[in-house]
Amino acid sequence: MNRSQITTLGALKKANYVSHTVKEEMRNNLIERLKKGLPVFDNIIGYEDTVIPQLERAILAGHNINFLGLRGQAKTRMARQLVTLLDEYIPVIKGSEINDDPLKPLSYFGRKAVEENGDNTAIEWVHRSERYAEKLATPDVNIADLVGDLDPIKAANLKLSYSDEGVIHFGIIPRSNRGIFVINELPDLQPRIQVALFNILQEGDIQIRGFKLRFPLDVQFVFTANPEDYTNRGAIITPLKDRIQSQIFTHYPETIEIGRAITKQEVNLKEGQRKNIQMPLLIEQLIEQIAVEARSSEFVDEKSGVSARLSISAYESVVSAVERRMLLNAEQKGSARVGDLLAAIPAIVGKIEMVYEGEQEGAVTVAHKLIGSAIRSLASRYFPDFDKMRDKQHPEIRERYVKITQWFENGNELSLENDESEKMYEKTLNRVTGLNKVVATAKKIDTSNSEVLLMEYLIHVLAAYSMLDKKILEKSFTFQDYFSSIMPKGDSNRFKDFQ
């Protein structure tokens, strides 16, 4: 069909154009994609076997949809991608505010245009990208915003009576006719506004002031909601919830590997950062594990959730910490370290909602605890011994690290400066007797994890298991023997004699 030649209603009829509803368009285009084995959504990771099949079934059934889930679970992203299931172009009466179908006009303007011009009625073609509308639900949203109201200026300019339909100014829902309309954070809408919505969902009718309007609006409704909002700020009223045919639950990444894929897809890095800075697998895993720990932490509000944006922001902060160190040391290349996770603390504290106990601890302290928990949780991936560390039947495990701990027991301290050069970083870690030998036999998952990085990680792990004492300073980490850190130097030897 040559759209450039079809500019009137008569030409549209000659082309045998057949109108479809929005739900029919989406259903037909989804069927074509599924038959051809094409992906329905781009860059939606982790929902292949859970959320997406439910969404596809809802579209095939012609349902209005509510995405219910915690923050940072790609609800709005999926809603916005639904527009790709619409036909690329549709014809509308030229000048229509509500995308009137030339074959079945709804509005006063559209009906009048067809009555006066017949087959000469001018039409235009609207791209699917223009058939999407989105509204964030806030307490100040009113009926006029969503449905419409009388426009006194329009009435004065056109010299129309208030009883004339021509004075109506349509809201965002009628203007979304023949398209997709999304309301984010639905529970935040006042109940009286939700009442207006459920009549539209059930009957397709809109009511504006005293006008007797019956518009069978053709709209695909999509809503998003956070379960937390049901108790904190509002709720979806029962009649409205009853008229949303499919409620689809979203979720956080089920594994840190899925989380890594999402984070790497979403991070905003500059070209120089991507080219010159290496992010080892271990650091990427630790960043994702921090989010996992936060979601189960006793200090963090579980109902509030921990957005995937925590991992994204933390990743960008760690990369920036490496870049800053490179600039300070005039280095051309750099690689992230375990110590660089400190740079992620501002990103962490800004993305978590804490319970009372967390508030008492303090946001920064909670962030340090989450980093420490992540270091401990991943230890067995690289050093399988730590799976059995708490088992008294395996005392030989601690013996494998005895040379390292003895180096500290002899009064030595290890200070890792955050901004020290790569050469000094390696030199400092090599001072610890036996450290490189243990790491050499460690399980190496990925070549991006250098031996020096694993040496640093092992030191942090030993501290996490209370085999060493770790002090976090402004610009460095200091590690020393656990007992000598809590006893005066003169008493530490007597403690060894006592043993």
C-alpha positions in Angstrom: 0.0 0.0 0.0 1.5 3.3 -1.2 0.7 5.7 1.7 1.9 8.7 -0.2 -0.9 8.3 -2.7 -3.6 7.7 -0.2 -4.5 11.1 1.2 -8.3 11.0 1.1 -11.1 8.8 2.5 -12.0 7.8 -1.0 -8.5 6.6 -1.9 -8.4 4.7 1.4 -11.6 2.8 0.4 -10.3 2.0 -3.0 -7.2 0.5 -1.5 -9.6 -1.9 0.5 -8.0 -0.8 3.8 -9.4 -2.8 6.7 -9.4 -1.2 10.2 -8.2 -3.3 13.2 -8.5 -2.5 16.9 -5.3 -1.9 18.8 -5.7 -5.3 20.6 -6.1 -7.0 17.2 -3.0 -5.2 15.8 -0.9 -6.4 18.8 -2.3 -9.9 18.7 -1.7 -10.3 14.9 1.8 -8.9 15.0 2.7 -11.0 18.1 1.5 -14.1 16.3 3.7 -13.3 13.3 6.7 -12.9 15.5 6.1 -16.1 17.4 5.6 -18.0 14.2 8.9 -16.7 12.8 10.8 -17.2 16.1 11.6 -13.5 16.4 12.1 -11.9 19.9 9.2 -9.9 21.1 11.2 -7.6 23.3 14.7 -6.2 23.1 17.1 -5.9 26.0 14.7 -7.5 28.6 16.9 -10.0 30.4 15.9 -12.6 32.9 12.1 -12.7 32.1 12.3 -15.2 29.2 10.7 -18.0 31.1 8.6 -16.1 33.6 7.2 -12.6 32.8 7.4 -12.6 29.0 5.3 -15.8 28.4 2.6 -14.3 30.8 2.7 -11.1 28.9 2.4 -12.8 25.5 -0.6 -14.8 26.7 -2.3 -11.6 27.9 -1.8 -9.9 24.5 -3.2 -12.9 22.7 -6.2 -12.8 25.0 -6.7 -9.1 24.3 -6.3 -8.1 28.0 -5.6 -4.9 29.7 -2.4 -5.4 31.8 -1.1 -4.5 35.2 2.6 -5.0 35.9 3.0 -5.5 39.7 6.5 -5.5 41.1 9.1 -3.6 43.2 11.2 -0.8 41.9 13.8 -1.4 39.2 12.1 -4.4 37.6 11.7 -3.1 34.1 7.9 -2.6 34.3 7.9 0.7 32.4 10.5 -0.5 29.9 8.3 -3.5 28.9 5.3 -1.2 28.6 7.1 1.1 26.3 8.2 -1.7 24.1 4.7 -2.9 23.5 4.5 -0.1 20.9 6.6 -2.3 18.6 3.6 -4.7 18.3 1.5 -2.0 16.7 1.1 -1.6 12.9 3.8 0.7 11.6 1.3 3.3 10.2 -2.5 3.8 10.5 -4.7 6.4 8.7 -6.5 9.1 10.7 -8.7 12.0 9.8 -6.4 14.9 9.4 -6.6 17.3 12.3 -8.4 14.9 14.6 -7.4 15.2 18.3 -8.3 11.6 19.0 -6.9 9.8 16.0 -10.4 9.3 14.4 -10.6 6.3 12.1 -11.7 7.6 8.7 -14.0 4.6 8.3 -15.5 4.9 11.8 -15.1 8.5 13.2 -15.9 9.0 16.9 -15.5 12.7 17.7 -17.7 15.6 16.7 -14.8 16.9 14.6 -14.4 13.6 12.8 -18.1 13.0 12.1 -18.5 16.5 10.9 -15.5 16.2 8.5 -16.9 13.1 6.9 -20.4 14.5 6.7 -19.2 17.7 5.0 -16.5 16.3 2.7 -17.4 12.6 2.1 -14.8 10.7 0.2 -12.7 13.9 -0.1 -12.1 13.9 3.6 -8.4 14.5 4.1 -6.5 11.8 6.0 -2.9 11.5 7.3 -0.8 8.5 8.4 0.4 8.2 12.0 3.5 6.2 12.9 3.2 3.7 15.8 5.7 5.7 17.8 3.1 8.5 18.1 0.5 6.2 19.4 1.9 5.8 22.8 1.1 7.9 25.8 2.3 7.6 29.4 1.2 9.3 32.6 2.7 9.2 36.0 0.0 8.9 38.7 0.3 11.6 41.3 -2.2 12.9 43.8 -2.8 16.1 41.8 -3.9 14.2 38.7 -7.6 15.1 38.0 -10.4 14.0 35.7 -9.7 16.8 33.3 -6.2 15.6 32.8 -7.2 12.1 32.0 -10.6 12.4 30.4 -11.2 16.1 29.4 -13.2 19.2 30.2 -14.9 22.2 28.7 -12.5 24.7 27.1 -13.9 28.3 27.6 -11.2 29.8 25.4 -12.1 27.5 22.6 -15.8 28.3 23.0 -15.1 32.0 22.9 -12.8 31.9 19.8 -15.3 29.7 17.9 -18.3 31.4 19.3 -19.9 28.2 20.4 -22.4 27.4 23.2 -21.2 25.4 26.1 -23.8 22.8 25.0 -21.8 22.3 21.7 -19.5 19.2 21.6 -17.0 21.4 19.8 -16.0 23.1 23.1 -14.7 19.9 24.6 -10.9 19.7 25.3 -10.0 16.0 25.4 -7.7 14.6 28.1 -4.9 12.2 27.6 -7.0 9.0 27.4 -9.2 10.0 24.5 -6.1 11.4 22.8 -4.6 7.9 23.1 -7.5 6.5 21.1 -6.2 3.7 18.7 -3.0 3.5 20.8 -1.4 2.4 24.1 -1.9 4.3 27.3 0.2 3.6 30.3 -0.4 4.8 33.9 2.7 4.4 36.1 2.3 3.9 39.9 -1.5 3.4 39.7 -2.2 3.2 43.5 -1.1 6.8 43.8 -4.3 7.9 41.8 -7.0 9.1 44.1 -9.9 6.7 44.4 -12.4 9.0 42.7 -10.1 9.2 39.6 -9.8 5.4 39.6 -13.6 5.2 39.5 -13.6 7.1 36.2 -11.0 4.6 34.9 -13.0 1.5 35.5 -16.0 2.8 33.6 -13.7 3.4 30.6 -12.2 -0.1 30.9 -15.5 -1.8 31.1 -17.7 0.2 28.7 -15.2 2.2 26.7 -17.2 5.3 27.6 -16.0 8.7 28.8 -18.0 11.2 30.7 -17.3 15.0 30.4 -19.5 17.4 32.4 -23.1 17.1 31.1 -22.4 15.7 27.7 -24.1 12.5 26.6 -21.0 10.9 25.2 -20.6 7.3 24.3 -17.1 6.8 22.8 -16.2 3.2 22.3 -12.5 4.2 22.8 -10.0 1.8 21.3 -7.1 1.8 23.8 -4.7 -0.8 25.1 -4.4 0.1 28.8 -1.2 -0.9 30.7 -0.7 -0.1 34.4 2.3 -0.4 36.7 2.2 -0.7 40.4 4.5 -1.3 43.4 3.1 -3.6 46.2 4.6 -1.2 48.7 2.2 1.5 47.6 -0.8 -0.5 48.7 0.0 0.3 52.3 2.1 3.4 52.2 0.3 5.7 49.8 -2.8 4.2 48.4 -4.4 1.1 46.8 -6.0 0.0 43.6 -9.7 0.1 44.3 -11.4 -3.3 43.9 -13.8 -2.4 41.0 -10.8 -1.2 39.0 -8.6 -4.1 39.8 -11.5 -6.4 38.8 -11.6 -4.9 35.3 -7.8 -5.3 34.6 -7.9 -8.7 33.1 -4.2 -9.7 33.6 -1.9 -8.9 36.5 1.6 -9.9 35.9 4.2 -10.1 38.7 7.8 -9.0 37.9 10.9 -10.0 39.9 14.5 -9.3 40.4 17.3 -11.2 38.6 17.3 -14.8 39.8 21.0 -15.2 39.6 24.0 -12.8 39.7 24.9 -13.9 36.2 21.6 -12.5 35.0 22.1 -9.4 37.1 25.6 -8.9 35.5 24.1 -9.1 32.0 21.5 -6.4 32.9 24.1 -4.1 34.5 26.6 -4.3 31.7 23.7 -3.6 29.2 22.6 -0.5 31.1 25.8 1.1 32.4 26.7 4.4 30.8 30.5 4.4 30.2 32.5 6.8 28.1 34.6 5.4 25.2 37.8 5.9 27.1 36.5 4.1 30.1 35.4 1.1 28.1 38.7 1.0 26.2 41.2 1.5 29.0 39.6 0.2 32.2 39.1 -3.5 32.8 36.3 -4.8 35.0 37.3 -8.3 36.2 34.6 -10.9 36.6 35.1 -11.0 40.3 34.4 -7.3 40.7 31.3 -7.5 38.6 30.1 -10.5 40.6 30.7 -8.6 43.9 28.7 -5.6 42.7 25.7 -7.8 41.9 26.1 -9.7 45.1 25.9 -6.4 47.1 22.4 -5.9 45.6 21.5 -9.5 46.5 22.7 -9.0 50.1 20.7 -5.8 50.3 17.5 -7.5 49.3 17.8 -9.9 52.2 19.5 -7.7 54.8 17.9 -7.2 58.2 18.7 -3.5 57.9 17.0 -2.9 54.6 13.2 -2.6 54.0 12.3 -5.8 52.1 9.0 -4.4 51.0 10.6 -1.4 49.4 12.9 -3.5 47.3 16.4 -2.8 46.0 16.4 -1.5 42.4 18.7 -2.8 39.7 19.8 0.8 39.5 21.9 0.1 42.6 24.2 -2.3 40.6 24.3 0.0 37.6 25.3 3.1 39.7 27.8 1.1 41.7 29.4 -0.3 38.5 29.8 3.3 37.1 31.2 4.5 40.4 33.8 1.7 40.6 34.9 2.5 37.0 35.2 6.2 37.9 37.4 5.3 40.9 39.8 3.4 38.6 39.8 6.2 36.1 40.7 8.7 38.9 43.5 6.5 40.1 44.9 6.2 36.6 44.9 10.0 36.3 46.7 10.5 39.6 49.4 8.0 38.7 49.7 8.9 35.0 48.7 5.4 34.0 47.3 4.5 30.6 45.4 1.3 31.6 43.7 0.3 34.8 41.8 -2.5 36.4 39.3 -2.5 39.2 40.2 -3.8 42.7 38.2 -5.0 45.6 39.1 -1.8 47.5 37.4 0.2 44.7 34.0 -1.1 46.0 34.3 1.7 48.6 33.6 4.1 45.7 30.2 2.5 45.3 29.0 3.4 48.8 27.3 6.7 47.7 25.5 4.7 45.1 24.4 2.1 47.6 23.1 4.4 50.3 21.1 6.3 47.8 19.3 3.2 46.6 18.2 1.5 49.8 15.3 2.2 52.2 16.3 1.1 55.7 14.2 -0.2 58.6 14.6 1.2 62.1 17.6 -1.0 62.9 19.3 0.2 59.7 18.7 3.8 60.6 20.3 3.2 64.0 23.4 1.7 62.4 23.7 4.5 59.8 23.6 4.3 56.1 27.3 4.2 55.5 27.8 1.5 58.1 25.1 -0.6 56.5 26.8 -0.2 53.1 30.1 -1.4 54.6 28.2 -4.4 56.0 26.7 -5.2 52.6 30.1 -5.1 50.9 31.5 -7.4 53.6 28.6 -9.8 53.2 29.1 -9.9 49.5 32.8 -10.7 49.9 32.0 -13.5 52.3 29.2 -14.9 50.1 31.3 -15.4 47.0 34.4 -16.7 48.8 33.6 -20.4 48.1 33.4 -19.7 44.4 37.1 -19.0 44.3 38.3 -20.7 47.5 36.1 -23.8 48.0 37.6 -24.4 51.4 35.4 -21.7 52.9 32.3 -23.8 52.3 33.5 -26.0 55.2 35.2 -23.3 57.3 32.6 -23.5 60.0 32.7 -27.3 60.2 34.8 -28.4 63.2 35.5 -31.7 61.4 37.8 -29.9 58.9 40.5 -28.2 61.1 43.0 -28.7 58.3 41.3 -25.9 56.3 42.7 -23.2 58.5 46.1 -24.8 58.3 46.1 -24.1 54.5 46.1 -20.4 55.3 48.4 -20.6 58.4 51.5 -19.1 56.6 49.5 -16.1 55.7 48.0 -15.6 59.2 51.5 -16.2 60.8 52.9 -13.4 58.8 50.4 -11.1 60.5 50.9 -12.7 63.9 54.6 -11.8 63.6 53.6 -8.2 64.0 53.3 -7.3 60.3 50.6 -5.1 58.9 49.3 -4.7 55.4 48.1 -1.3 54.2 46.4 -1.1 50.8 46.1 2.5 49.6 43.1 3.2 47.3 45.1 5.4 45.0 48.4 3.6 44.8 49.8 2.6 41.4 49.4 -0.8 39.9 53.1 -1.6 40.6 52.9 -0.5 44.2 49.6 -2.4 44.6 51.2 -5.6 43.4 54.4 -5.0 45.4 52.5 -4.5 48.6 50.5 -7.7 48.3 53.6 -9.7 47.5 55.0 -8.8 50.9 52.6 -11.3 52.5 54.3 -14.6 52.9 52.5 -17.5 51.3 49.7 -15.4 49.8 50.7 -15.9 46.1 51.1 -19.7 46.6 47.6 -20.1 48.0 46.1 -18.0 45.2 48.1 -20.0 42.6 46.1 -23.1 43.5 42.8 -21.3 43.8 39.9 -21.9 41.5 40.3 -19.5 38.5 36.9 -18.9 37.0 37.9 -16.2 34.4 41.2 -15.0 33.0 40.1 -11.4 33.7 40.7 -12.1 37.4 44.4 -11.5 37.8 46.4 -13.3 40.4 47.1 -10.0 42.2 43.3 -9.3 42.4 42.7 -12.8 43.9 45.5 -12.1 46.4 43.7 -9.0 47.5 40.4 -10.7 47.6 41.7 -13.6 49.7 43.0 -11.0 52.3 39.5 -9.5 52.4 37.9 -13.0 52.7 40.2 -13.9 55.6 39.1 -10.8 57.4 35.5 -11.6 56.6 36.0 -14.9 58.4 37.6 -13.2 61.4 41.0 -14.7 60.7 42.4 -11.2 60.2 41.4 -7.8 61.5 40.4 -5.2 58.9 40.3 -1.5 59.5 38.7 0.8 56.9 40.3 4.2 56.7 39.5 7.2 54.5 42.1 6.3 51.9 43.1 2.7 52.6 42.5 -0.7 54.2 44.7 -1.9 57.0 45.0 -5.6 57.8 46.6 -7.1 60.9 46.5 -10.0 63.3 43.1 -10.2 64.8 44.2 -10.7 68.4 47.0 -8.1 68.4 44.5 -5.6 67.1 42.4 -5.8 70.3 45.3 -6.4 72.8 48.2 -4.2 73.7 51.4 -5.3 72.0 53.0 -6.3 75.4 50.1 -8.6 76.1 49.8 -10.3 72.8 52.9 -12.4 73.4 51.6 -13.5 76.8 48.4 -14.5 75.1 50.4 -16.8 72.7 52.2 -18.3 75.7 48.8 -19.0 77.3 47.7 -20.9 74.2 
